[in-house]
Each structure stands twice: as structure tokens, then as C-alpha cells.
Amino acid sequence: MTQETALTICKTGANVFLTGEPGSGKTHTVNRYVEYLRSHGIEPAITASTGIAATHIGGMTIHSWSGIGIKNKLSPQELNRIVKKSYLEKRIRKTKVLIIDEISMLAADTLLMVDLVCRKVKESHKPFGGLQVILVGDFFQLPPISHEGGESRFAFESEAWTTLGPVICYISEQHRQDDKEFLSVLNAMRSGEFEEKHFCHIQSRMRQQPDNSLGITKLFSHNLDVDRINSAELDKILSKEFNFQMESDGPSKLVETLKKGCISPETLSLKLGAVVMFTKNNPKAGFVNGTLGRVVGFDKKSGYPMVRAKSGRDIIAEPMDWSIEEHGVALATVTQIPLRLAWAITIHKSQGMSLDAAIMDLSAVFEYGQGYVALSRVRRLSGLHLLGCNDHALLVHPDIIEKDREFRALSQESEKHFNDTPGEELRKKYEEFITACGGNLQESNPAKPLHKVSPGSTYDETLALFQSGKSIEEMAKKRGLTEGTIIAHIEKLFSQDRVKRPDVISMINPSLIGALPAIHNAFRELDTTSLAPVYQKFKGKYSYDALRLARMLM
């Protein structure tokens, strides 16, 4: 099935399981559907099975959204307690479309609990209380996490899945692997037809230890290996260290959730020559989640790192936001440079990334899907450097192989049915669904997509508000951004000479103006443009935002 057909099916209001191989365009298709809904005044609930996945998509975990937390089962009393929470009731009643990403990592019992909560709140016997549910993921990837030992059942084994009866949309396009030989290996793993010839291809990449002056990322199954390698490699660089502190806005619990899910660390430590990976998508700026490069400098005015990507392009990595949103409103936001050290990364955190090359040691792989996820991150066989591989690494769950055949067959039936449906009938279904959701039939300009890409005009929007006399606080409120992001925009505009020194002074609190000489002296004494050392010198007396404004006036 093509992405276009899958999108058509979603628009009819059908419940959908959107699946496909890594690189098939599942996320892109969901992005387009979210934009479509928003253009008609419908705000979907965007959730995921894990914190990392939720942070990637600007949503929250399905556990948090539904109020079930980390429970494995719900008693009638617990169900009643959950639905009596007014904020949860309001959230679910307002929702018309529920998206759950990375469904492979959601246990069957968890899906059932979400179904029960939605039915109870909506006072409906329909599956999920009558919501349109879009399940997204690939069951060949990482399986559900068990909190009680043993294996958890897959989401498709849940009674909630059966009663929901989603239309299967198996996208067959491929936009990651461009090596037919390597693609045949990955397909053989999925189909259960992995033979000697496929193993030979993998074996040909064994112990191909590259010259890692190229900065090729290493994938490991355990966090300890990753932290050890990244720390050791950074320590080898004798140049000055620059630290970038994450900023946050919103309730502490939500902020903590974002911090745990954000691949960029709370304190990002960088040196000239450090191997880094971008952790957000901004194709216009020249990077996506997984783009690799090296730090080649630090911008003299802003202090932000300059990264030379593999393409040879130099990119100034400016702060970006990760938010938990509900009905289009940011409930909490963290702001950080969208980078992480990338000499090594865990297989788990690599899910969703595309890498030109990777060094991986699969000798410690301990669960189905880990080896497949690691291998499928790489675009071509020549980019694979395998240091070790155990017997489990090339296995996928045997139950999934059979289920995948069933999904493919059902998808073909769905595709035929919808392709045979007259266009006029489809348009009628679109309109009926939009009306049922309380949306507008007339399409308006779509709001920001699921994976937020900062448009080039975002600075112009901030400049226009600034020129109209708005304060930093007012600009942040008007644009739905944090004050830290607005200040980052002003720094950029200042570096482009579009905002002048007197303009910056006019925004500063009078009490800070008196402190400018002392702050400027601190920057000079410490011989740094980084904020963290100055913040520490003053023991937190001045906020990071205040120090950024002061730094502009040096």
C-alpha cells in the first residue's frame, strides 16, 4: 500500500493500524494526517508507548494521557478513581482522534486499560468510546516491556484490538535503504526466510573496524557501554569544554517526563572535534534526527556550536523546543541544543533514526527485535561495521513472522476495497467524519506538523512582534513558545544586525542593567561564552535568560 492510500483511509474516519518496514514513511504519513486534521480545526491526541517516542512527536505517553500510569491491571475501583479526575475527563471528552505511536512496545493489557478508560469517560460501549484510533508501528521492532518477568502479550493480542478491528495499512514504500542486497537481508529476517546467503552478507561485515576518525556511531544494547565510550572519547579531546544547560517551562512532573524522554542531555558538554548527532528534525536547516557531524567551532556571538555534517555543510545548532502538547497547547517545554554526543548510542534510542554508517556489537543483544532495529538503522551494507553477533541477534519473534503475513494480506484487501470506492463516496466519508468531529469543512492553513520543523520565517514573526513593542513575556505568550526560545530568536536577529544594541537594552530589567559590568567581567575572567560557568559563579543569582541577554551586550 502507498502512503497516499493509507492517508485516504485515515481521512474516512476508519480505525487504522499503520505499519511497514523501517523507512517506509509511517511517520511522514501520520504527520500529513495530523496536518490535515488541524487544517480542519480538529486537534488529535498524540501519544506514544514510551517517553522517548512521545518526546519525539511532541505528545505524551499513552499511560499519562489516559491516567493509567504504570498499572498492569485496573480494578473497578481504580477505573472509577481515574475517570473522576476532572482534567482527565475533560481531556478525553474533548478528544476525537487518538494516535498511539510505537505500538509494538505497548502491552496488550495496557491497550485494554486505555480502551476501558475511554469507554467509561465517553459513556459509550463503542471501542475506545467511539474515538478514531490510529495505531502506528512495526511489530518486528522492540517488543513490550514486561514489569512482572516473562513476556508481555503484543497489542494485537488484546481484546481491545479485536473489538477495535483496525483497517490494516501496510506501507510498502522504502525511503531509507537504497542497497538492494542489504534490503534483501532485512526482508529475509522479516519473512522468516533468512538463509546462508543472507548470513554471508552479514558475516562479510564482521570485524570491519573502521578508522573512527570518521566519527562513525557505535550502537550498543546497554546504556553503561554508551556512557563509558562517550565520556572516554570526550576526555581524550584536550580543548576547552563548553556546557549548554537545558531550560524548562511548565509543571515539574511534565518537565521531568520531557527530560527523561529527550535524547539531548540536560547538560550538553561539547568540545571542538566532538562527534555529535542531531536529535530533532529541521530539513530546511540541513538536519534530521540522526544526522551526524563534528563540532568545528562555536559561534562568536551566540556561543552555539557549529557542526559540520557528513554532507560538508556547516550548521549552527541553535536551541529547539521539546513540548508536551494537548489540543494544540504546550503544557510543558524543555529547550536545548538539539545535539548529543554520538561516538555511541543505545539501540533503543536509535529507533526512528537513519544512519549512513554504524559500528555495532550485537553480541550482548538480549531480546527479539534489537538486532533488527540496529541493522535497519543503516542505509546500506557498506555502512555496517559489525564487531560481534550472538545467536539471538538475527532472530525476530516467530509469532510476529506469521502475524506479519496476515497483516500484509489484510492490507492488500483494504487497498483493493478503497481503490474500488468511487471518489465521490470517499469525499462524502471525509466530510461526514469532519462534521462528526466538530471540525470545519473549509480547509484553513494547517498548524505545525507532528514533528515540528522550525520554518525560516519564525525569526521574522518574532521580529514583527518585537517591533510592535511587545515584551519578551508577551511575545512568548503570543507565539506559544518559551521565553528562552524568544531570547534565542533575538540572539539570532541581533547577530544578523536586525535587532540593535539599544533594542536589547530596552528589553532588559533595570536591575539587570546595573549588574551588566559584573556579568561581563565574569564572562571575561572565565574566558568563556558559555552560560553555565557564569551561572555557577553567581550561584544562580541571574537566570540563564538574563545571562543570555547580558551576553549579547558584551
N, C-alpha and C positions, 0 to 999 in steps of 0.2 A: 504494500500500500504506500502511496506517496504521502508526503506531508500535507499536500493540498487536500487530498481526500479525507485524511484524518481531521483536518481543520473543519471541513464541511460537516462531518459527522458531529463534532463538538457543537457547532453552531445550531444544530437542530434541537439541542437540549438533552440529547441522549446521555446516559451514564457511560463513561468510556474508560477502558484500560489502554493507555497509550504506551506502547513498548517498542523495542527494536534494539539492534546492536549498538554498542558504544559508537558514537559518531554519526548515528542515523538522523539526528536532528529532533530528538524528543523535546529537548529544552526550547529549541527555536520554535517548534510548533506550539508549545504551551505559551511562550512569550507572545506569539501572534494572537492566540486566543484571548489572552489577558488584555491585550491592546484593543481587540475587537469589543470585548465586554465593556471596557472602560469608555470606549468611544460611544457606547450606547447608554452610559450612565449606570452601569452595573459593576459593583466592586466585589470581585471574588475574594473568598477567604483563601489565602495562600499559605500552605503548611507543608511540613516535611517530617519524615520519620526520625531524623536526627538533628541535633543542634547545628552541626556543620552545614548540612544540606539546607536547613532553614535559613541560616545566616546568608548563604549564597543567594537565596531567592528573595531576601527582604521580607520573609514571613516569620512564623513561629512554629515550634514543634506542634504536631497534632495533639500531643499529650497536654501541652499548655493550652492550646486553643479550645479543646473540649473539656478541660478541667479535670481530666482523669489522673494527671500526674504520672507517677511510676507504678501505679497499681497493676496487678496481673489479672485481677477479677474485681467485679463490682457487686456488692450485696445490694438488695433493695434499699436499705437504709443509706448506704453510701451514694447510691444513684440519686435519691431524694435530696441529700445534702448538697450534691453538686448542682442540681438544677435550681435549687433555691437561691443560689448566688446570683444576685441581680445583674452583675456585669456579664456573667456567662449567658444568662437567659437573653439579655439584650443582644449580645454578640451573635448568638446562634439564630435567634428570631430574625435578625436583620440580614443574615446570610442567605443567598440564593444559590450560589455556586461554591463548592468546596473542592479545592485542589490539594492532593496529597502526593508529594514528590518522594522519590527513593522508596517506593512501596516494597521493594524486596527486603528492606530491613525492618519492616513493620510486622509484628507477630499477629497471627490470626485472632487471638483473644483481644488484642488491643483494638483491632479494627471493629470487632463486635462491640466493645465498650463504647467506641465513638458512635456507632450506629444506635445503641441504646440511649445515649445521652441526647442525640439529635431527635430521636422519636419522642422522647419524654418532653423535651422543651417545645418542640413543634406541635405536640399533642396530635400526632399522626402515626398511623400504623404503616405508612409507606417506608421503604428503606431509607435510612438517614433522614427521616421526617419529610421526605419529598424534595430534598436538595438535589441539584445536579452534582454528581460526584465524578471528578476526573482523577483517576489513579495513574501515576506516572512512574515508570521504572523498568528495570530489567532483572528478572529473577536469576540470571546467571551471575549477577554481581553479588555483593556481600549479603549474607543471609540475616534473618532476625537475630537479635541478641537475646540470649536466654539469661534470666535473672535467677533461675532455680536449678541450674545444671541441666544437662541433656539438651536436646534440640527443640527449638520452638517451632510450631507449625507455621507454614507460609501463609501470607494473607489470603491467597486464593483458596485455602482450605477452610476459611472461616465461613460460618453460616451467613454472616453479613455480606460476603462476596457473592454467595449463591443467590440470596434474595435480591441483591442489587442487580445482578445479571448484566454487567457492563458489556458494551459493544467492544470487541477486541480490535484495536487499530495497531497493527504490527508494521511499523515503518521499515521499508526495505532499502531506502537510500543509504549511501555511505559517503560521509564528508570528512572522515579522519584518515583512515588507512588508504594510501594510494599505491600500495605494493601488493599485487595480486597474489604473489607467493605467500606473503605473511597473512593476508586476508584469508587464504585457504586454510592456514593453520588454525586461525581463530574460529573460523566457521566449523572446522572439523571438531574442535573442542566442544562447540555448542551442540553439534548434531550427534555426538557420541560416536563419531566415525574417525577418531584420532588413530592414525596408523603409523607404521615405521617411518614412512617418508616424511610425515609431519614432524615426528620426533627428531629426525635427522636435521631438518631445518633449524629447530630449536637448538639442537646439540652443536650445530655449526657456529652458534654464537656463545658457546660456553667458554668461560675464562678469557674472553676477549677484553682484557683490562685495557682501556684506552688511556691515552695521555690526558690526565684530567686537568691539564692546563686549559682544556676546552670548557671546563666547568660543567660537565655533564652531571645531571642529578642522579643520586643513588636512591633507590626505593627499598625500604625495609618494612618488615611486618611489625616491628616493635618500636615504641617511642624512645626507649632508652638508647637504642642504636643511633637513631636520628639525632637526638640531643647531643650525644657524645661526639659524633662526627662534625656537626655544625659548630659546636663550641671549639673543638680542636682546630678546625680549619681557620676559624676567625682569629684564634690566638696566634696562629702562625704569621699573620699579617702584622708587621711592626708599626704600621702607620697609625695615625690618630683615630680614635673611636668616636663616632657620632651617635648619639642616642635620640630616638624620637618616641615621645610618650603618647600613648593613646588618650584621647579625650572622650568624654561621655556626657550624655544628657538623658535624663529620664529616671524612672523608679529603679532603685538599686537592684532588685531581683531581675528585672528585664535587662538591665545593663550587664549584670553578671552572666546571664544567658547568652547575650551577644558576644561577650568576651570569650566565653568557652567555645562558641561556635566559629569565631573569627580566626581564619588561618594566619593572619598577620598578628604578631605578638603584642602584648600590652606595652612592652618596652622593646622597640626595634633597635638593635645595635648593629651599626654598619661601619665598615672601613673601606678605604679605597682598594678596589680589586676584589671585594666580596662577591661571591656568586649568589644571585638573588632570583626570585621568581615573583612575578606579579600575581596578585591574589584576587583581582577584580577584572571585570570586562570593560574595556573602553577602546573599541576598534578604531575610532576616529583619532585617538591619541597614539595608536600603534601597538596596543597590547590587549591580551585577553587573559583570563585565569589560566595560568600555566606557562605564560611567556617567560623565557629565561634570558638572563643577561648578566652583565658585570657592572658594578658601581665604578664609574670612570671619573667621578668628581662630585662636588657639591656646589649647587648654585650660589654665587657670591651674595646675592641679595636675599633670597628666601631661605637659603641653607638646605633646601631639599636635595635629595640625592639625584644625580644624573646617571641613568642606566643605559648602557649600550646593549641593545638587543642583538640576538643572533643575526638578524637581518642587516645589522650595521647601523641601524637608526638609533640616535641618541634621544632619550625620553627623560624629561624631568618628572620624577614621580611625586605628584602633589597629593595632599591628603584627600581621601574619599570617605564617604559615609557607608556604614552598615546599619540598617534600621530594622526594627520590628514594626511592621505596619498593620493596621486594622482599618478596613473600609477607607483606604487611601490616606490615613493619618498616621504619622510616625509616633509610636508610643514611646520608643526609646531609640537612641542613636549612639554609636561609637564612631569616632573619626580617627583614622590612622593612615600613614603612608601605606599604599596597597602593595607591600612587599614582604617577603620572608626570606631568611637565609635558605639557600637551596642546594647546598652540597648534598643534602639528604632530606628525604621526606617520607612519611609513612604511606603505605599502600592505601590505607583508609582515607587519608587526607588527599590522596591523588585522584580519588574518584571524581569524575567530571572534567579532568584536565586532559589536554592534548600535548604530548611532548615529542620533540624532534628526535630526542635520544634519551636513554636512561640506562644506568647501571643498576642491576638488581640482583639481590641474593634471595632466592626463593627456598633456601634450604631450611628456613625456620617457619615456613607457611604452615598454619595450623587449622585453617577452616576452608571449606569449599568456597570457591569464587575469588579468593585472594590472589591466586596465581593468574587467573583470567583477567581480573581487574588490572593487575600490574602490567601484564603483557599488552593489553588492549589500550594502555595509555600511549603507546609508542606508535608513530605513524607508519614506520616501515622496518623491515627486518634488519637492515643495516644500522639502524639506530639502537638496536637491542644489544646490550653487553651483559651477559649472564654469568655471575660469579659462582652460583650454586643453585641446585634444584633438588628438592626431595620428591618422593613418590607421590605425595599428595598435591604438589603444586600445580600439576597439569590436569587435575581432576575437577569436574564440575558435578554438582549434586545429581545423582542418577534420576531422581524423581523429576527434576527440572527438565531434563532432556525430553522425556515423554510429554510433559506438560507443554513444552515449547512447541512441539509438533502440533499439539491440539490448538494452541494459540494461533499458529500460522494458518491452519485450516479454517478456523473460525474467522480470522481476519479476511481471508480470501472471500468467504461467503458474505461478510459485511460489505466488502468493497464492491462486489457484484451487485448486491441489493441497492446500495446507494448510487452506484453508477447508472443503474437502470431506472432510478427515480427521476421523473421529469423535473426540470429546473424550476418550474412554477410551483410545484408541490414543495420543493425544498425551501424556496423563498417564503412560502406560507408558514412552514415549520419554524423558520428563523424568526419571523415576525410574531408568531404565537408565543414562542419561548421568551423573546424580549419583553413582550407585554406581560406575560405571567411573572416575570422577574421585576416588573415595575420600571423597566428601562424605557429609553426614548427610541422610537423607530428611526428618527432622523439622526444620522451619524454625526458626531461632533469630533473635534480634534482629539485623538487618543491621548490619554495621560501617559506617564512614564511606564515603560515595559517592566516585566518581572525582574530581569537582570538589568539594573539601572545603568545606562550608559550616559555619562555626562556630555551633553551637547556642547559644541563650541560656543554657542550663544549664552551659556549660563553666566559667564562673566559680564556679558552685555546687560543681562537682566539685573544683576546686582548693581552694575554701574548706573543704570537708569534709576533705580530706587535710591541710590546714594545721591545722585544729582538732584533728586526731588526733595532732598532734605531729611530722608529717613535715618533714624539711628540704627546702630548695629542690631539692637534688640528688635526693632520694628522690621528691619529687612529680613531677619531670620524668621520672624513670625509670618511675614507676608509670603515668603518663599517656602515655608515648611522645612527649613534647614536649621542646623545648629549655628550658634553664634561663631563657633570655631570655624565652620565651613565658610561663613560670610567673611571672616577675617582672612581666611586663606585666599578667597577671591580678591579681597582688597590688596593683599600682598602681590598677587599676580598682576593686578591692574597698576599697582604702584611700580612694579618692575618694568612695565610697558610704558611708564610715564603717562598713563591715562588718569591716574589719581596723583595729585601733587602733595608735597610735604605739608602745606597749610591745611589741606583737606584732612589728612590723617590727624593732625593736631586738634582739629575741630571736633573729632570724634572721641578724643581721649578725656577721661575723667580728670578734672583739675588736680585731684590729689595725686594722680599718676604723673602729671606733668612735672610736679615738684620733685618726683623721685627719678626722673629720667637720667640726670647726671650719674647718680649712684648705680642705676641699672646698666647704663652704657659702660661705666668703669668696670663693672663686674664682667661683662662680655669681653672687654679688652684684657683684663687681668687673667681671665681663664683662657684667653686666646681661643675663643670658640664662637660659633654662630648657632650652636645647638641650645635649645631652651632648658633641657634637663639640668645641666650643671649650674646654670644661673638660678633656676627654680630652687635647687637644693641649697645653694649658697644663702639665699634669703629665707630658707626654711619654710617655703610655701607662702610667704607674705604676699607675693604677687602671683596671680593666676597665670597659666600658660597663655591665655588670650591676651592678658595685659602685657606680658613679656614679648609676645609677637608684635603687638602694636609698637612697643618701645624699640624693638629691634629694627623696625622699618625706618625709624628716625635717626639711626646712627650715621 
